[in-house]
Each structure stands twice: as structure tokens, then as C-alpha cells.
């Protein structure tokens, strides 16, 4: 049986809405994805039936909430391929996951003469935290360059790896270009010089089957709202040995075992990294999103999304003045482009009037856009519910842009 995208679309209520007098075409999935009914129902069910604070409560609602929250942790462990649920820390999203590792793991372990290696392809969330650690410690930030296709220069990456490399942080998939990095090889090379590796998996989680154990990365972090889950929730996976080595980043309730004014004993992993009342509903909703994604035929999902990227690229190039930004041999989910003579913000505004939602700007990856001599691009990003007919709508909207600007 082929991929039934229309059946998938029925799971997402927002896709039924109108934008003005046009039906919605949502092509901004790399910024945030829409939510299936299963996720919406899980959140509503928690708030209407089991709303209570988790852990240590003995009344029925607290027990139910705790079971749902910890059950979600187990679901996420299975989703990313972790060895155990104890290797999964709930965070606000990829940004907090990276900052947690930067401050609690890397900062205490680097100093002058040490190096942290990233790439030119990174989201700001995988640049700024490492700049901060470098300033705090005197360590040096090294950056592997990219080529004109938007791929990391692997020769340069290997040249930068040395005995001074103390940590490597890389995007699994580029949010700005859709490039899929060969992270398995890069992790192996980093480990050969003794450097642990963190992967930013925000853009990979909605498109690729994840297996952190097979990849052998030391840390992996994702954002729920990119993978059809709620906003304000995500996970940090860490090898248990790495998490055990880390002190907490934040202090407060839940992350402690005992507290006196003289001394505090921290809780076990992963709880020592989850200070205060967490986003319980968000975690439960993210668990539902993981269940939803794991219920799908991933080979069919991948084939469908690859077709969307291929067809969109071909159709865009048929329009005079279009330049595709990012032509990596391996990519997923994203087609970024410019239209000669029209600023991307104008493109985004006009196609919105046609009911088509795209993202314009530097996509929180300014160095990537700078590399191509641009200040912004228009980005169409696809999810498992998008259709070939929606690509037709995008092309028709872009023809309207060309007409307005008399191109």
C-alpha cells in the first residue's frame, strides 16, 4: 500500500483552517510543526483528569501524573534508541539541552589551549553557547567550513581535530538548508582524538529514524515542537557515564536527595538535571508525539518527504530568477531559495495572502546565509502531511509575486 497522505492529514485539525479565503498550505515545518490529535488529546486528558504535581505525592492524581510523565520518558528513550530511560533528561528544547551540556559538562573540563569544534552549518543555538564557554574558560572555538553545496568540508573537519579538541558539537540536519551531515563518521573521527560529541537533532527527529546507541554520540538533543509535539519541551540524551560525571546546572526542588544548610546531596540521573516543577503536560504530549511517529512506516514517510523536496526543487527552478540555496547530495525537509529582484520578506508576505506559510530571514543560522552572500532566504520546509498539490499552490503564489513585481 502506498503512503496515504490524506489519511495522515486527517490527524491534524489545524490543516482544515482557512487563511482569509484560502485553505492553509503550511510549509514552515522547520520552524515548528503542527500537532496531531493524539498529542492534543494527551495534553487535554492530563489537564482534565490527572492534573497534579509529580513525584512524592501519594494521592491518586499525583500518582497518575507521575506515571504519565515517567512513561513519556521511556517512550522518548525508545524513540531515540537510548539504552535506558535514565539517559533521557527533559529540557525546554534543543537550546536548553545544548546549554546544559555546555555549562555542566564542557565548561568545567576546558581551559586555555583547549578547543571546541563546531561547523559553519550550525544554528545559533549551537554557536552561541560555545562562544560563551570559550569566553568563560579561555578555550578556543574552531569552525569547520562548508562548501558551495552547503555540506561540511570533511577534509577540513578532520584537519581541525587534534589532541587539543576537547568537545565537538554538530547539527545532524541543517535547519537552514536541510543538509544531512555524515555524523556517524564524524563521531568516530572525534572519538579517535578523545573528544565527546553532541548532536543537535532538532531537524533530524521529524525526518530520520534515530538510534543514538548505533551512532555512539555522547549527547543528542531534540525539540518537541519540531517533531509534532508541544512547544517548550524537549529532551537531552546523554550516555549514562557522561551524565554521572556532570554536576547539575540549576538548583531547586526535585534535583536533590537531601538538603541542609551545610551540604546538599544531589538526586540520581536524570532527576538531578530537572530542577523545579517540570513541563508535565508538555512531556506527556511529547510522549504522545513519539508514539505517533513510531506508529508510522518510516520508509514510506522518508520516501514521501524526499519526493516533496525533489519536486519542489524542480518546480522552483522552472521559475525565472530562482536560485536554490543548499544543494547537498543528502538533504531532507527543506528547500531554501531566493527570487531575483524580490526581498524574501516580500515573498513571504505575498504568498501568505495566497494562504501559503513559508519562513523568511536567516533562520537563526546567520553564518550559513552569510556564506552565500545573502542576508535572507525564503525557506519552504516540509512535513509528513504536506502534498504535491501544496507545492503547486506554492508555485502559483510565487507566480503572483513575479506578477506584482512585474518580473
SEBA-651344 format. One line per field, with one value per residue (C-alpha): residue number from 1; x, y, z. Coordinates in nm, 3 decimals, padded with zeros to 5 digits. Example, Ala and Ser with C-alpha at 12.3 -4.5 7.8 and 13.67 -1.06 7.14 Angstrom:
<mifis>
k [1 | 2]
x [01.230 | 01.367]
y [-00.450 | -00.106]
z [00.780 | 00.714]
</mifis>
This chain:
<mifis>
k [1 | 2 | 3 | 4 | 5 | 6 | 7 | 8 | 9 | 10 | 11 | 12 | 13 | 14 | 15 | 16 | 17 | 18 | 19 | 20 | 21 | 22 | 23 | 24 | 25 | 26 | 27 | 28 | 29 | 30 | 31 | 32 | 33 | 34 | 35 | 36 | 37 | 38 | 39 | 40 | 41 | 42 | 43 | 44 | 45 | 46 | 47 | 48 | 49 | 50 | 51 | 52 | 53 | 54 | 55 | 56 | 57 | 58 | 59 | 60 | 61 | 62 | 63 | 64 | 65 | 66 | 67 | 68 | 69 | 70 | 71 | 72 | 73 | 74 | 75 | 76 | 77 | 78 | 79 | 80 | 81 | 82 | 83 | 84 | 85 | 86 | 87 | 88 | 89 | 90 | 91 | 92 | 93 | 94 | 95 | 96 | 97 | 98 | 99 | 100 | 101 | 102 | 103 | 104 | 105 | 106 | 107 | 108 | 109 | 110 | 111 | 112 | 113 | 114 | 115 | 116 | 117 | 118 | 119 | 120 | 121 | 122 | 123 | 124 | 125 | 126 | 127 | 128 | 129 | 130 | 131 | 132 | 133 | 134 | 135 | 136 | 137 | 138 | 139 | 140 | 141 | 142 | 143 | 144 | 145 | 146 | 147 | 148 | 149 | 150 | 151 | 152 | 153 | 154 | 155 | 156 | 157 | 158 | 159 | 160 | 161 | 162 | 163 | 164 | 165 | 166 | 167 | 168 | 169 | 170 | 171 | 172 | 173 | 174 | 175 | 176 | 177 | 178 | 179 | 180 | 181 | 182 | 183 | 184 | 185 | 186 | 187 | 188 | 189 | 190 | 191 | 192 | 193 | 194 | 195 | 196 | 197 | 198 | 199 | 200 | 201 | 202 | 203 | 204 | 205 | 206 | 207 | 208 | 209 | 210 | 211 | 212 | 213 | 214 | 215 | 216 | 217 | 218 | 219 | 220 | 221 | 222 | 223 | 224 | 225 | 226 | 227 | 228 | 229 | 230 | 231 | 232 | 233 | 234 | 235 | 236 | 237 | 238 | 239 | 240 | 241 | 242 | 243 | 244 | 245 | 246 | 247 | 248 | 249 | 250 | 251 | 252 | 253 | 254 | 255 | 256 | 257 | 258 | 259 | 260 | 261 | 262 | 263 | 264 | 265 | 266 | 267 | 268 | 269 | 270 | 271 | 272 | 273 | 274 | 275 | 276 | 277 | 278 | 279 | 280 | 281 | 282 | 283 | 284 | 285 | 286 | 287 | 288 | 289 | 290 | 291 | 292 | 293 | 294 | 295 | 296 | 297 | 298 | 299 | 300 | 301 | 302 | 303 | 304 | 305 | 306 | 307 | 308 | 309 | 310 | 311 | 312 | 313 | 314 | 315 | 316 | 317 | 318 | 319 | 320 | 321 | 322 | 323 | 324 | 325 | 326 | 327 | 328 | 329 | 330 | 331 | 332 | 333 | 334 | 335 | 336 | 337 | 338 | 339 | 340 | 341 | 342 | 343 | 344 | 345 | 346 | 347 | 348 | 349 | 350 | 351 | 352 | 353 | 354 | 355 | 356 | 357 | 358 | 359 | 360 | 361 | 362 | 363 | 364 | 365 | 366 | 367 | 368 | 369 | 370 | 371 | 372 | 373 | 374 | 375 | 376 | 377 | 378 | 379 | 380 | 381 | 382 | 383 | 384 | 385 | 386 | 387 | 388 | 389 | 390 | 391 | 392 | 393 | 394 | 395 | 396 | 397 | 398 | 399 | 400 | 401 | 402 | 403 | 404 | 405 | 406 | 407]
x [00.000 | 00.131 | 00.172 | -00.175 | -00.101 | -00.471 | -00.523 | -00.228 | -00.371 | -00.693 | -00.490 | -00.400 | -00.701 | -00.526 | -00.482 | -00.856 | -00.842 | -00.865 | -00.624 | -00.850 | -01.048 | -00.772 | -00.715 | -00.395 | -00.075 | 00.171 | 00.533 | 00.707 | 00.770 | 01.139 | 01.034 | 00.760 | 00.540 | 00.167 | 00.027 | -00.178 | -00.498 | -00.323 | -00.093 | -00.373 | -00.583 | -00.298 | -00.245 | -00.616 | -00.653 | -00.376 | -00.524 | -00.883 | -00.825 | -00.482 | -00.354 | -00.121 | 00.244 | 00.462 | 00.687 | 00.650 | 00.272 | 00.073 | -00.273 | -00.420 | -00.382 | -00.016 | 00.050 | -00.126 | 00.062 | 00.394 | 00.323 | 00.233 | 00.541 | 00.786 | 00.607 | 00.676 | 01.046 | 01.050 | 00.876 | 01.137 | 01.419 | 01.279 | 01.226 | 01.593 | 01.735 | 01.873 | 01.979 | 01.758 | 01.510 | 01.766 | 01.966 | 01.683 | 01.660 | 01.355 | 01.454 | 01.272 | 01.413 | 01.732 | 01.857 | 01.840 | 01.987 | 02.293 | 02.335 | 02.306 | 02.590 | 02.794 | 02.777 | 02.756 | 02.983 | 03.216 | 03.284 | 03.442 | 03.662 | 03.822 | 04.067 | 04.333 | 04.485 | 04.174 | 03.947 | 03.576 | 03.491 | 03.166 | 03.081 | 02.981 | 02.644 | 02.515 | 02.202 | 02.272 | 02.180 | 02.485 | 02.716 | 02.644 | 02.667 | 03.014 | 03.123 | 03.012 | 03.212 | 03.516 | 03.497 | 03.442 | 03.732 | 03.986 | 03.923 | 03.926 | 03.627 | 03.716 | 03.478 | 03.483 | 03.400 | 03.127 | 03.131 | 02.906 | 02.657 | 02.608 | 02.798 | 03.062 | 03.413 | 03.504 | 03.873 | 03.882 | 03.685 | 03.942 | 04.229 | 04.083 | 04.054 | 04.359 | 04.473 | 04.358 | 03.997 | 03.803 | 03.449 | 03.263 | 02.908 | 02.732 | 02.391 | 02.259 | 02.050 | 02.083 | 01.773 | 01.862 | 01.950 | 01.828 | 02.177 | 02.212 | 02.559 | 02.753 | 02.753 | 02.839 | 03.179 | 03.232 | 03.159 | 03.408 | 03.678 | 03.615 | 03.631 | 03.966 | 04.114 | 03.922 | 03.658 | 03.296 | 03.028 | 02.691 | 02.443 | 02.176 | 01.891 | 01.615 | 01.576 | 01.661 | 01.394 | 01.095 | 01.260 | 01.504 | 01.486 | 01.712 | 01.944 | 02.183 | 02.332 | 02.430 | 02.562 | 02.761 | 02.717 | 02.772 | 02.480 | 02.178 | 01.912 | 01.576 | 01.288 | 00.935 | 00.771 | 00.979 | 00.861 | 00.485 | 00.486 | 00.425 | 00.637 | 00.853 | 00.961 | 01.239 | 01.494 | 01.866 | 02.001 | 02.334 | 02.535 | 02.483 | 02.854 | 02.862 | 02.555 | 02.700 | 03.013 | 02.814 | 02.708 | 02.361 | 02.325 | 02.024 | 01.938 | 01.599 | 01.336 | 01.338 | 01.708 | 01.810 | 01.822 | 01.874 | 01.936 | 02.086 | 02.244 | 02.579 | 02.550 | 02.321 | 02.322 | 02.204 | 01.944 | 02.031 | 02.028 | 01.825 | 01.640 | 01.940 | 01.905 | 01.531 | 01.505 | 01.158 | 00.818 | 00.868 | 00.650 | 00.444 | 00.179 | 00.449 | 00.636 | 00.317 | 00.234 | 00.585 | 00.546 | 00.228 | 00.415 | 00.684 | 00.412 | 00.251 | 00.576 | 00.676 | 00.339 | 00.422 | 00.602 | 00.926 | 01.041 | 00.717 | 00.748 | 01.105 | 01.014 | 00.723 | 00.928 | 01.216 | 00.969 | 00.838 | 01.189 | 01.278 | 00.960 | 00.967 | 01.327 | 01.244 | 00.934 | 01.110 | 01.393 | 01.136 | 01.060 | 01.288 | 01.513 | 01.500 | 01.825 | 01.825 | 02.044 | 02.179 | 02.219 | 02.375 | 02.371 | 02.200 | 01.927 | 01.579 | 01.278 | 01.397 | 01.420 | 01.568 | 01.570 | 01.588 | 01.388 | 01.593 | 01.463 | 01.237 | 01.335 | 01.246 | 01.029 | 00.818 | 00.795 | 00.675 | 00.417 | 00.266 | 00.249 | 00.081 | -00.200 | -00.240 | -00.268 | 00.088 | 00.303 | 00.681 | 00.968 | 01.191 | 01.510 | 01.838 | 01.661 | 01.876 | 02.169 | 02.316 | 02.669 | 02.522 | 02.331 | 02.633 | 02.840 | 02.622 | 02.650 | 02.289 | 02.101 | 01.796 | 01.629 | 01.279 | 01.251 | 00.983 | 01.006 | 00.803 | 00.643 | 00.480 | 00.138 | 00.240 | 00.131 | 00.236 | -00.077 | 00.057 | 00.375 | 00.151 | -00.004 | 00.343 | 00.445 | 00.119 | 00.177 | 00.531 | 00.397 | 00.175 | 00.485 | 00.652 | 00.339 | 00.319 | 00.687 | 00.648 | 00.927]
y [00.000 | 00.347 | 00.638 | 00.776 | 01.141 | 01.227 | 00.987 | 01.147 | 01.493 | 01.397 | 01.355 | 01.728 | 01.951 | 02.280 | 02.178 | 02.229 | 02.600 | 02.888 | 03.179 | 03.455 | 03.285 | 03.031 | 02.689 | 02.673 | 02.544 | 02.507 | 02.494 | 02.620 | 02.289 | 02.352 | 02.639 | 02.439 | 02.150 | 02.109 | 01.871 | 01.556 | 01.497 | 01.227 | 01.493 | 01.741 | 01.472 | 01.360 | 01.715 | 01.773 | 01.438 | 01.526 | 01.866 | 01.744 | 01.412 | 01.390 | 01.743 | 01.728 | 01.774 | 01.471 | 01.262 | 01.223 | 01.272 | 00.981 | 01.084 | 00.927 | 01.228 | 01.270 | 00.901 | 00.912 | 01.226 | 01.074 | 00.755 | 00.950 | 01.173 | 00.889 | 00.683 | 00.962 | 00.948 | 00.579 | 00.649 | 00.911 | 00.675 | 00.420 | 00.689 | 00.796 | 00.449 | 00.510 | 00.215 | 00.325 | 00.594 | 00.723 | 00.859 | 01.097 | 01.440 | 01.657 | 02.010 | 02.304 | 02.211 | 02.176 | 02.517 | 02.428 | 02.085 | 02.236 | 02.499 | 02.232 | 02.033 | 02.347 | 02.466 | 02.141 | 01.917 | 02.119 | 02.436 | 02.257 | 02.050 | 02.306 | 02.590 | 02.785 | 02.572 | 02.352 | 02.361 | 02.316 | 02.221 | 02.309 | 02.367 | 02.663 | 02.495 | 02.542 | 02.704 | 02.992 | 02.760 | 02.551 | 02.850 | 03.100 | 02.857 | 02.752 | 03.113 | 03.173 | 02.875 | 02.989 | 03.337 | 03.190 | 02.947 | 03.074 | 02.777 | 02.830 | 02.780 | 02.618 | 02.611 | 02.359 | 02.529 | 02.436 | 02.415 | 02.581 | 02.294 | 02.358 | 02.049 | 02.039 | 02.015 | 01.682 | 01.719 | 02.047 | 01.896 | 01.618 | 01.868 | 02.063 | 01.755 | 01.723 | 01.633 | 01.984 | 01.908 | 01.862 | 01.863 | 01.852 | 01.984 | 01.932 | 01.957 | 01.622 | 01.808 | 02.175 | 02.382 | 02.641 | 02.409 | 02.060 | 01.910 | 01.571 | 01.550 | 01.219 | 01.224 | 00.857 | 00.906 | 01.243 | 01.096 | 00.816 | 01.063 | 01.280 | 00.981 | 00.884 | 01.202 | 01.154 | 01.423 | 01.361 | 01.464 | 01.638 | 01.626 | 01.891 | 01.669 | 01.930 | 01.896 | 01.526 | 01.399 | 01.473 | 01.317 | 01.040 | 00.725 | 00.789 | 00.544 | 00.717 | 00.387 | 00.298 | 00.647 | 00.630 | 01.004 | 01.118 | 01.363 | 01.414 | 01.679 | 01.743 | 01.990 | 01.858 | 02.123 | 02.026 | 01.662 | 01.720 | 01.767 | 02.066 | 02.377 | 02.433 | 02.070 | 01.852 | 01.601 | 01.572 | 01.221 | 01.158 | 00.843 | 00.749 | 00.773 | 01.129 | 01.233 | 01.082 | 01.295 | 01.619 | 01.843 | 02.000 | 02.324 | 02.451 | 02.406 | 02.371 | 02.114 | 01.763 | 01.766 | 01.694 | 01.388 | 01.581 | 01.944 | 02.105 | 02.447 | 02.277 | 02.036 | 01.921 | 01.573 | 01.563 | 01.327 | 01.046 | 01.091 | 01.212 | 01.386 | 01.591 | 01.794 | 01.864 | 02.133 | 02.257 | 02.160 | 02.048 | 02.094 | 01.787 | 01.834 | 01.904 | 01.586 | 01.381 | 01.544 | 01.475 | 01.112 | 01.101 | 01.255 | 00.987 | 00.719 | 00.875 | 00.886 | 00.534 | 00.406 | 00.516 | 00.335 | 00.532 | 00.406 | 00.542 | 00.872 | 00.920 | 00.840 | 01.084 | 01.368 | 01.304 | 01.330 | 01.660 | 01.808 | 01.678 | 01.800 | 02.138 | 02.190 | 02.105 | 02.323 | 02.619 | 02.603 | 02.633 | 02.986 | 03.253 | 03.418 | 03.145 | 03.033 | 02.728 | 02.771 | 02.440 | 02.159 | 01.889 | 01.535 | 01.424 | 01.652 | 01.638 | 01.854 | 02.193 | 02.390 | 02.738 | 02.982 | 03.341 | 03.515 | 03.769 | 04.124 | 04.048 | 04.053 | 03.726 | 03.916 | 04.048 | 03.696 | 03.564 | 03.840 | 03.796 | 03.416 | 03.437 | 03.628 | 03.315 | 03.101 | 02.966 | 02.983 | 02.989 | 03.125 | 03.415 | 03.553 | 03.399 | 03.118 | 03.158 | 03.042 | 03.374 | 03.245 | 02.996 | 03.267 | 03.499 | 03.225 | 03.251 | 03.630 | 03.681 | 03.848 | 03.619 | 03.337 | 03.208 | 02.861 | 02.607 | 02.321 | 02.003 | 01.760 | 01.422 | 01.579 | 01.801 | 01.717 | 01.766 | 01.978 | 02.215 | 02.256 | 02.361 | 02.621 | 02.750 | 02.782 | 02.960 | 03.202 | 03.271 | 03.343 | 03.600 | 03.753 | 03.778 | 03.937 | 04.200 | 04.289 | 04.279 | 04.025]
z [00.000 | -00.088 | 00.152 | 00.232 | 00.297 | 00.305 | 00.593 | 00.774 | 00.717 | 00.891 | 01.211 | 01.214 | 01.285 | 01.204 | 00.842 | 00.796 | 00.868 | 00.623 | 00.582 | 00.459 | 00.182 | 00.107 | 00.257 | 00.459 | 00.300 | 00.586 | 00.466 | 00.780 | 00.950 | 01.019 | 01.246 | 01.417 | 01.311 | 01.355 | 01.619 | 01.563 | 01.751 | 01.958 | 02.108 | 02.166 | 02.332 | 02.559 | 02.687 | 02.740 | 02.916 | 03.162 | 03.247 | 03.271 | 03.451 | 03.619 | 03.677 | 03.978 | 04.059 | 04.008 | 04.236 | 04.611 | 04.606 | 04.748 | 04.626 | 04.313 | 04.080 | 04.166 | 04.110 | 03.773 | 03.667 | 03.773 | 03.582 | 03.268 | 03.297 | 03.355 | 03.092 | 02.846 | 02.938 | 02.850 | 02.518 | 02.430 | 02.525 | 02.281 | 02.016 | 02.013 | 02.077 | 02.427 | 02.640 | 02.928 | 03.032 | 03.286 | 02.991 | 02.895 | 03.058 | 02.994 | 02.891 | 02.731 | 02.392 | 02.192 | 02.302 | 02.670 | 02.603 | 02.437 | 02.709 | 02.978 | 02.823 | 02.760 | 03.119 | 03.317 | 03.113 | 02.890 | 03.089 | 03.390 | 03.156 | 02.924 | 02.960 | 02.768 | 02.494 | 02.463 | 02.160 | 02.092 | 01.734 | 01.553 | 01.187 | 00.973 | 00.924 | 01.278 | 01.418 | 01.656 | 01.944 | 01.858 | 01.821 | 02.098 | 02.395 | 02.278 | 02.232 | 02.590 | 02.720 | 02.523 | 02.681 | 03.026 | 03.011 | 02.759 | 02.532 | 02.155 | 01.926 | 01.592 | 01.294 | 01.009 | 00.681 | 00.432 | 00.054 | -00.202 | -00.186 | 00.185 | 00.301 | 00.572 | 00.426 | 00.582 | 00.500 | 00.688 | 00.975 | 01.009 | 00.988 | 01.281 | 01.501 | 01.725 | 02.074 | 02.171 | 02.068 | 02.389 | 02.251 | 01.919 | 01.860 | 01.527 | 01.365 | 01.249 | 00.988 | 00.893 | 00.967 | 00.703 | 00.413 | 00.502 | 00.466 | 00.636 | 00.784 | 00.784 | 01.162 | 01.217 | 01.052 | 01.221 | 01.564 | 01.502 | 01.397 | 01.703 | 01.936 | 01.784 | 01.935 | 02.261 | 02.201 | 02.311 | 02.061 | 02.096 | 01.809 | 01.758 | 01.644 | 01.625 | 01.247 | 01.230 | 01.471 | 01.240 | 00.932 | 01.026 | 01.234 | 01.532 | 01.703 | 01.940 | 02.053 | 01.696 | 01.627 | 01.952 | 02.016 | 02.373 | 02.375 | 02.150 | 02.195 | 02.028 | 02.047 | 02.084 | 01.871 | 01.565 | 01.588 | 01.607 | 01.985 | 02.214 | 02.244 | 02.550 | 02.586 | 02.451 | 02.564 | 02.615 | 02.572 | 02.738 | 02.784 | 03.146 | 03.224 | 03.087 | 03.286 | 03.603 | 03.557 | 03.539 | 03.824 | 03.800 | 03.610 | 03.806 | 04.173 | 04.338 | 04.419 | 04.274 | 04.178 | 04.537 | 04.757 | 05.083 | 05.179 | 05.487 | 05.522 | 05.540 | 05.245 | 04.965 | 04.813 | 04.452 | 04.314 | 04.073 | 03.696 | 03.518 | 03.801 | 03.916 | 03.596 | 03.630 | 03.898 | 03.993 | 03.862 | 03.502 | 03.195 | 03.285 | 03.017 | 02.760 | 02.845 | 02.822 | 02.489 | 02.362 | 02.461 | 02.254 | 01.960 | 01.988 | 01.991 | 01.684 | 01.488 | 01.586 | 01.459 | 01.104 | 00.824 | 00.826 | 00.488 | 00.341 | 00.532 | 00.410 | 00.050 | 00.062 | 00.208 | -00.034 | -00.321 | -00.188 | -00.171 | -00.519 | -00.686 | -00.509 | -00.620 | -00.981 | -00.991 | -00.832 | -01.083 | -01.362 | -01.239 | -01.388 | -01.131 | -00.867 | -00.702 | -00.476 | -00.169 | -00.042 | -00.294 | -00.076 | -00.208 | 00.113 | 00.241 | 00.387 | 00.459 | 00.336 | 00.011 | 00.059 | -00.230 | -00.346 | -00.620 | -00.809 | -00.762 | -00.464 | -00.098 | 00.081 | 00.331 | 00.042 | -00.098 | 00.237 | 00.278 | -00.067 | -00.063 | 00.278 | 00.108 | -00.106 | 00.207 | 00.189 | 00.502 | 00.447 | 00.657 | 00.551 | 00.706 | 00.818 | 01.006 | 01.319 | 01.110 | 01.004 | 00.929 | 00.681 | 00.495 | 00.509 | 00.346 | 00.035 | 00.026 | 00.131 | 00.413 | 00.393 | 00.203 | 00.161 | 00.313 | 00.229 | 00.476 | 00.454 | 00.693 | 00.664 | 00.594 | 00.301 | -00.054 | -00.413 | -00.460 | -00.194 | -00.398 | -00.686 | -00.455 | -00.361 | -00.727 | -00.812 | -00.524 | -00.645 | -00.992 | -00.824 | -00.664 | -01.004 | -01.148 | -00.871 | -00.919 | -01.299 | -01.338]
</mifis>
